[in-house]
């Protein structure tokens, strides 16, 4: 993996921009399918907004908890779903604050606007229906799962998913 001059891992600008665009949407959506190369693995799935990753993970946990016979709290949460809801709220709030900062900076010089715009570049990518390939083995073998990974660990990527 290459490093930048400040000893931080280099991150692909195109992939970071793609993730930023997907993260900025206000409605749940499946972004483009991608296959990522990380050391020793291929990971394939659809890019989804960061807040949707945690929201959907909380909903899945709540459903699995009920199916296993668990009782929800008075506010409708399973033991972990409240945690995921808080993450989703924090990510949504951060996105909205970044948009407000950009709107407020409309009259600033371009160099300041660029600094504000890049101050919230994503550090993680979130996939839905993700499958992890290690050699000839794929995990999970059936329906994919949610996956969250550090963008600085991605050493290569292509559009499209492995079958």
Backbone as CSV, one residue per row, in Angstrom:
resi,resn,N_x,N_y,N_z,CA_x,CA_y,CA_z,C_x,C_y,C_z
1,UNK,0.846,-1.169,0.000,0.000,0.000,0.000,0.891,1.231,0.000
2,UNK,0.567,2.207,-0.826,1.367,3.419,-0.860,0.970,4.334,0.284
3,UNK,1.862,5.245,0.607,1.556,6.208,1.656,1.747,7.605,1.112
4,UNK,1.065,8.538,1.707,1.225,9.924,1.313,2.417,10.514,2.051
5,UNK,2.700,11.767,1.780,3.858,12.396,2.401,3.728,12.513,3.909
6,UNK,2.523,12.468,4.447,2.346,12.594,5.889,2.238,11.231,6.570
7,UNK,2.668,10.169,5.907,2.655,8.808,6.444,1.261,8.258,6.722
8,UNK,0.251,8.844,6.129,-1.091,8.285,6.192,-1.298,7.483,4.912
9,UNK,-1.976,6.352,4.995,-2.192,5.570,3.775,-2.908,6.397,2.708
10,UNK,-2.456,6.270,1.476,-3.093,6.963,0.365,-4.461,6.337,0.102
11,UNK,-5.413,7.178,-0.200,-6.770,6.715,-0.474,-7.121,7.138,-1.889
12,UNK,-7.722,6.250,-2.651,-8.113,6.518,-4.029,-9.146,7.652,-4.056
13,UNK,-8.810,8.736,-4.745,-9.685,9.907,-4.794,-10.999,9.577,-5.489
14,UNK,-10.961,8.781,-6.551,-12.191,8.432,-7.266,-13.126,7.633,-6.371
15,UNK,-12.588,6.656,-5.642,-13.428,5.852,-4.749,-13.953,6.703,-3.598
16,UNK,-13.119,7.572,-3.044,-13.559,8.461,-1.966,-14.690,9.366,-2.443
17,UNK,-14.558,9.896,-3.655,-15.601,10.757,-4.211,-16.888,9.980,-4.421
18,UNK,-16.786,8.764,-4.946,-17.965,7.926,-5.138,-18.672,7.656,-3.815
19,UNK,-17.913,7.306,-2.787,-18.493,7.050,-1.466,-19.136,8.324,-0.907
20,UNK,-18.502,9.469,-1.102,-19.075,10.743,-0.641,-20.420,11.017,-1.293
21,UNK,-20.493,10.787,-2.606,-21.745,11.017,-3.332,-22.845,10.111,-2.786
22,UNK,-22.538,8.845,-2.571,-23.536,7.906,-2.044,-23.921,8.290,-0.620
23,UNK,-22.945,8.683,0.207,-23.241,9.068,1.589,-24.144,10.291,1.682
24,UNK,-24.120,11.150,0.666,-24.883,12.397,0.710,-26.360,12.244,0.407
25,UNK,-26.786,11.075,-0.022,-28.210,10.920,-0.346,-29.029,10.816,0.932
26,UNK,-30.249,11.328,0.852,-31.118,11.347,2.031,-32.074,10.160,2.078
27,UNK,-32.161,9.408,1.001,-33.049,8.249,0.948,-32.213,6.979,0.800
28,UNK,-32.679,5.877,1.383,-31.937,4.620,1.215,-31.837,4.239,-0.261
29,UNK,-30.670,3.812,-0.669,-30.498,3.359,-2.030,-29.321,2.396,-2.082
30,UNK,-29.352,1.564,-3.102,-28.181,0.750,-3.398,-27.395,1.513,-4.446
31,UNK,-26.173,1.854,-4.106,-25.300,2.509,-5.064,-24.754,1.478,-6.038
32,UNK,-23.716,1.843,-6.727,-23.157,0.930,-7.723,-22.532,-0.297,-7.077
33,UNK,-22.568,-1.409,-7.803,-21.859,-2.599,-7.377,-20.370,-2.420,-7.596
34,UNK,-19.572,-2.871,-6.637,-18.118,-2.767,-6.750,-17.475,-4.045,-6.229
35,UNK,-16.258,-4.258,-6.670,-15.416,-5.309,-6.110,-14.141,-4.634,-5.642
36,UNK,-13.842,-4.818,-4.364,-12.693,-4.180,-3.732,-11.601,-5.207,-3.490
37,UNK,-10.369,-4.784,-3.662,-9.228,-5.606,-3.300,-8.649,-5.042,-2.016
38,UNK,-8.631,-5.860,-0.988,-7.957,-5.517,0.261,-6.931,-6.620,0.493
39,UNK,-5.914,-6.392,1.287,-4.879,-7.416,1.427,-5.448,-8.813,1.719
40,UNK,-5.229,-9.733,0.786,-5.623,-11.127,0.946,-7.056,-11.466,0.603
41,UNK,-7.888,-10.464,0.255,-9.312,-10.715,0.018,-9.846,-9.896,-1.143
42,UNK,-10.933,-10.396,-1.728,-11.772,-9.607,-2.617,-13.107,-9.453,-1.910
43,UNK,-13.666,-8.260,-1.928,-14.957,-8.009,-1.303,-15.840,-7.377,-2.355
44,UNK,-17.021,-7.935,-2.545,-17.918,-7.468,-3.591,-19.280,-7.153,-2.987
45,UNK,-19.934,-6.109,-3.475,-21.250,-5.719,-2.973,-21.659,-4.383,-3.550
46,UNK,-22.768,-3.848,-3.034,-23.294,-2.559,-3.488,-22.965,-1.502,-2.443
47,UNK,-22.443,-0.366,-2.904,-22.147,0.727,-1.981,-23.465,1.315,-1.475
48,UNK,-23.535,1.536,-0.173,-24.717,2.157,0.434,-24.265,3.322,1.316
49,UNK,-25.178,4.265,1.610,-24.819,5.373,2.489,-24.415,4.872,3.880
50,UNK,-23.483,5.582,4.509,-23.015,5.171,5.832,-24.147,5.098,6.849
51,UNK,-25.048,6.063,6.838,-26.143,6.072,7.811,-27.105,4.909,7.563
52,UNK,-27.272,4.496,6.308,-28.177,3.397,5.992,-27.601,2.066,6.468
53,UNK,-26.283,1.949,6.412,-25.619,0.738,6.916,-26.009,0.502,8.375
54,UNK,-25.898,1.523,9.211,-26.205,1.339,10.630,-27.712,1.226,10.872
55,UNK,-28.515,1.969,10.125,-29.965,1.886,10.278,-30.464,0.480,9.948
56,UNK,-30.021,-0.057,8.816,-30.472,-1.383,8.398,-29.918,-2.475,9.310
57,UNK,-28.682,-2.288,9.791,-28.121,-3.260,10.729,-28.961,-3.309,12.004
58,UNK,-29.411,-2.163,12.477,-30.276,-2.125,13.664,-31.607,-2.808,13.419
59,UNK,-32.186,-2.586,12.246,-33.464,-3.228,11.912,-33.302,-4.743,11.812
60,UNK,-32.211,-5.193,11.231,-31.967,-6.636,11.128,-31.758,-7.265,12.509
61,UNK,-31.040,-6.558,13.369,-30.824,-7.074,14.722,-32.149,-7.163,15.474
62,UNK,-32.984,-6.140,15.350,-34.282,-6.123,16.007,-35.124,-7.306,15.519
63,UNK,-35.166,-7.540,14.220,-35.960,-8.638,13.651,-35.430,-9.997,14.112
64,UNK,-34.111,-10.171,14.119,-33.523,-11.441,14.569,-33.784,-11.666,16.060
65,UNK,-33.758,-10.611,16.830,-34.011,-10.696,18.272,-35.454,-11.146,18.543
66,UNK,-36.401,-10.583,17.805,-37.809,-10.969,17.945,-37.990,-12.424,17.517
67,UNK,-37.386,-12.792,16.386,-37.501,-14.163,15.884,-36.952,-15.175,16.894
68,UNK,-35.937,-14.776,17.644,-35.339,-15.667,18.642,-36.117,-15.659,19.954
69,UNK,-37.232,-14.912,20.000,-38.068,-14.906,21.192,-37.777,-13.783,22.165
70,UNK,-36.945,-12.846,21.779,-36.610,-11.724,22.665,-37.733,-10.711,22.735
71,UNK,-37.789,-10.008,23.832,-38.802,-8.963,24.040,-38.147,-7.600,23.849
72,UNK,-38.804,-6.765,23.054,-38.294,-5.421,22.806,-38.551,-4.523,24.006
73,UNK,-37.756,-3.457,24.123,-37.972,-2.470,25.175,-39.239,-1.684,24.873
74,UNK,-39.659,-0.849,25.802,-40.876,-0.065,25.608,-40.796,0.834,24.374
75,UNK,-39.601,1.300,24.042,-39.455,2.166,22.871,-39.177,1.384,21.588
76,UNK,-39.351,0.043,21.631,-39.269,-0.781,20.433,-37.875,-1.200,20.015
77,UNK,-36.941,-1.216,20.945,-35.571,-1.577,20.617,-35.189,-2.939,21.180
78,UNK,-34.286,-3.583,20.452,-33.600,-4.765,20.971,-32.356,-4.253,21.699
79,UNK,-31.614,-5.126,22.376,-30.441,-4.630,23.101,-29.443,-3.842,22.232
80,UNK,-29.272,-4.221,20.971,-28.285,-3.542,20.133,-28.880,-2.555,19.148
81,UNK,-30.165,-2.619,18.873,-30.718,-1.753,17.828,-30.639,-0.273,18.209
82,UNK,-30.744,0.051,19.488,-30.623,1.449,19.908,-29.220,1.980,19.586
83,UNK,-28.214,1.137,19.755,-26.830,1.502,19.426,-26.712,1.850,17.944
84,UNK,-27.263,0.998,17.085,-27.198,1.252,15.647,-28.001,2.492,15.267
85,UNK,-29.143,2.722,15.926,-29.933,3.926,15.661,-29.138,5.186,16.011
86,UNK,-28.397,5.142,17.091,-27.578,6.302,17.489,-26.479,6.571,16.464
87,UNK,-25.873,5.507,15.956,-24.838,5.674,14.924,-25.454,6.306,13.680
88,UNK,-26.607,5.809,13.259,-27.277,6.341,12.075,-27.614,7.817,12.264
89,UNK,-28.131,8.178,13.426,-28.468,9.573,13.715,-27.219,10.448,13.684
90,UNK,-26.131,9.973,14.269,-24.886,10.751,14.278,-24.365,10.962,12.857
91,UNK,-24.438,9.923,12.025,-23.958,10.041,10.646,-24.835,10.992,9.842
92,UNK,-26.140,10.941,10.046,-27.063,11.826,9.340,-26.853,13.267,9.782
93,UNK,-26.685,13.477,11.075,-26.442,14.818,11.601,-25.147,15.389,11.029
94,UNK,-24.113,14.574,10.980,-22.829,15.030,10.436,-22.980,15.423,8.957
95,UNK,-23.706,14.620,8.191,-23.935,14.932,6.777,-24.675,16.265,6.645
96,UNK,-25.726,16.456,7.448,-26.513,17.685,7.372,-25.705,18.912,7.802
97,UNK,-24.853,18.758,8.810,-24.011,19.871,9.258,-22.978,20.239,8.193
98,UNK,-22.450,19.243,7.495,-21.491,19.511,6.424,-22.171,20.285,5.299
99,UNK,-23.394,19.894,4.947,-24.124,20.617,3.897,-24.404,22.046,4.334
100,UNK,-24.774,22.247,5.608,-25.035,23.595,6.121,-23.768,24.441,6.086
101,UNK,-22.618,23.848,6.415,-21.348,24.578,6.369,-21.023,25.005,4.943
102,UNK,-21.263,24.113,3.980,-21.015,24.460,2.579,-21.954,25.579,2.123
103,UNK,-23.207,25.522,2.539,-24.154,26.578,2.179,-23.749,27.917,2.793
104,UNK,-23.291,27.899,4.036,-22.881,29.124,4.723,-21.603,29.703,4.129
105,UNK,-20.790,28.866,3.508,-19.501,29.301,2.970,-19.580,29.739,1.515
106,UNK,-20.773,29.937,1.008,-20.959,30.214,-0.415,-20.165,31.440,-0.883
107,UNK,-19.976,32.420,-0.040,-19.271,33.634,-0.445,-17.780,33.609,-0.116
108,UNK,-17.292,32.529,0.445,-15.873,32.426,0.761,-15.056,32.138,-0.501
109,UNK,-13.774,32.401,-0.417,-12.873,32.092,-1.525,-12.863,30.588,-1.762
110,UNK,-12.584,30.206,-3.012,-12.590,28.785,-3.385,-11.687,27.939,-2.504
111,UNK,-10.518,28.452,-2.147,-9.593,27.644,-1.332,-10.204,27.285,0.018
112,UNK,-11.013,28.167,0.591,-11.657,27.856,1.868,-12.814,26.877,1.676
113,UNK,-13.553,27.070,0.595,-14.658,26.140,0.303,-14.122,24.736,0.059
114,UNK,-12.987,24.615,-0.644,-12.383,23.301,-0.886,-11.962,22.653,0.428
115,UNK,-11.439,23.452,1.331,-11.030,22.911,2.632,-12.249,22.390,3.398
116,UNK,-13.328,23.147,3.390,-14.555,22.709,4.070,-15.085,21.434,3.409
117,UNK,-15.064,21.405,2.088,-15.596,20.244,1.363,-14.803,18.980,1.660
118,UNK,-13.489,19.087,1.758,-12.672,17.892,1.980,-12.505,17.550,3.453
119,UNK,-12.949,18.433,4.344,-12.790,18.154,5.775,-13.666,16.996,6.228
120,UNK,-14.636,16.639,5.423,-15.536,15.554,5.799,-15.454,14.388,4.813
121,UNK,-14.297,14.222,4.167,-14.129,13.076,3.284,-14.328,11.792,4.086
122,UNK,-14.989,10.810,3.496,-15.244,9.571,4.236,-13.954,8.783,4.494
123,UNK,-13.952,8.053,5.585,-12.843,7.161,5.924,-13.219,5.706,5.707
124,UNK,-14.526,5.442,5.608,-15.021,4.069,5.491,-15.964,3.943,4.307
125,UNK,-16.035,2.739,3.772,-16.986,2.391,2.720,-17.931,1.345,3.300
126,UNK,-19.202,1.434,2.924,-20.231,0.522,3.440,-20.874,-0.209,2.269
127,UNK,-20.952,-1.529,2.381,-21.533,-2.357,1.321,-22.728,-3.130,1.841
128,UNK,-23.656,-3.370,0.944,-24.819,-4.224,1.204,-24.695,-5.429,0.288
129,UNK,-25.224,-6.551,0.727,-25.139,-7.798,-0.044,-23.683,-8.146,-0.340
130,UNK,-22.820,-7.848,0.618,-21.385,-8.076,0.433,-21.046,-9.553,0.578
131,UNK,-20.116,-9.968,-0.256,-19.552,-11.313,-0.166,-18.043,-11.162,-0.159
132,UNK,-17.396,-11.945,0.652,-15.956,-11.871,0.819,-15.338,-13.101,0.184
133,UNK,-14.397,-12.887,-0.719,-13.738,-13.969,-1.431,-12.323,-14.134,-0.891
134,UNK,-12.030,-15.327,-0.445,-10.670,-15.688,-0.028,-10.297,-16.910,-0.849
135,UNK,-9.518,-16.718,-1.895,-9.238,-17.818,-2.811,-10.513,-18.197,-3.534
136,UNK,-10.865,-19.482,-3.530,-12.066,-19.970,-4.204,-13.278,-19.991,-3.273
137,UNK,-13.103,-19.575,-2.029,-14.178,-19.620,-1.034,-14.819,-18.248,-0.900
138,UNK,-16.152,-18.231,-0.816,-16.878,-16.987,-0.589,-17.671,-17.091,0.700
139,UNK,-17.687,-16.001,1.452,-18.425,-15.942,2.710,-19.281,-14.685,2.672
140,UNK,-20.525,-14.695,3.028,-21.334,-15.888,3.223,-21.613,-16.566,1.887
141,UNK,-22.008,-17.811,1.948,-22.197,-18.580,0.726,-23.514,-18.249,0.027
142,UNK,-24.514,-17.790,0.748,-25.811,-17.455,0.145,-25.948,-15.961,-0.028
143,UNK,-26.990,-15.419,0.585,-27.240,-13.982,0.527,-26.082,-13.242,1.191
144,UNK,-25.732,-12.103,0.654,-24.624,-11.333,1.202,-24.971,-10.704,2.541
145,UNK,-24.025,-9.988,3.084,-24.175,-9.346,4.375,-23.790,-7.877,4.259
146,UNK,-23.885,-7.158,5.350,-23.394,-5.787,5.384,-21.916,-5.820,5.702
147,UNK,-21.168,-4.892,5.130,-19.727,-4.842,5.367,-19.309,-3.390,5.468
148,UNK,-18.423,-3.108,6.405,-17.861,-1.768,6.595,-16.352,-1.918,6.589
149,UNK,-15.683,-1.159,5.753,-14.233,-1.260,5.671,-13.570,0.093,5.520
150,UNK,-12.336,0.161,5.943,-11.553,1.399,5.877,-11.107,1.638,4.427
151,UNK,-11.392,2.824,3.907,-11.005,3.157,2.533,-9.499,3.080,2.337
152,UNK,-8.732,3.386,3.358,-7.272,3.354,3.219,-6.733,1.933,3.093
153,UNK,-7.560,0.916,3.370,-7.143,-0.478,3.215,-7.447,-1.035,1.828
154,UNK,-8.188,-0.286,1.032,-8.528,-0.726,-0.319,-7.340,-0.415,-1.237
155,UNK,-6.795,-1.464,-1.850,-5.639,-1.260,-2.736,-6.026,-1.272,-4.215
156,UNK,-7.257,-1.632,-4.516,-7.745,-1.617,-5.888,-9.242,-1.872,-5.900
157,UNK,-9.909,-1.460,-6.977,-11.352,-1.684,-7.062,-11.792,-1.578,-8.522
158,UNK,-12.947,-2.191,-8.798,-13.585,-2.089,-10.105,-15.082,-1.985,-9.893
159,UNK,-15.748,-1.382,-10.882,-17.209,-1.396,-10.876,-17.659,-2.812,-11.206
160,UNK,-18.738,-3.246,-10.570,-19.304,-4.556,-10.830,-19.037,-5.507,-9.677
161,UNK,-19.928,-6.497,-9.568,-19.824,-7.478,-8.495,-19.435,-8.846,-9.044
162,UNK,-18.717,-9.588,-8.236,-18.407,-10.977,-8.598,-19.662,-11.821,-8.422
163,UNK,-19.841,-12.805,-9.280,-21.015,-13.668,-9.212,-20.886,-14.669,-8.190
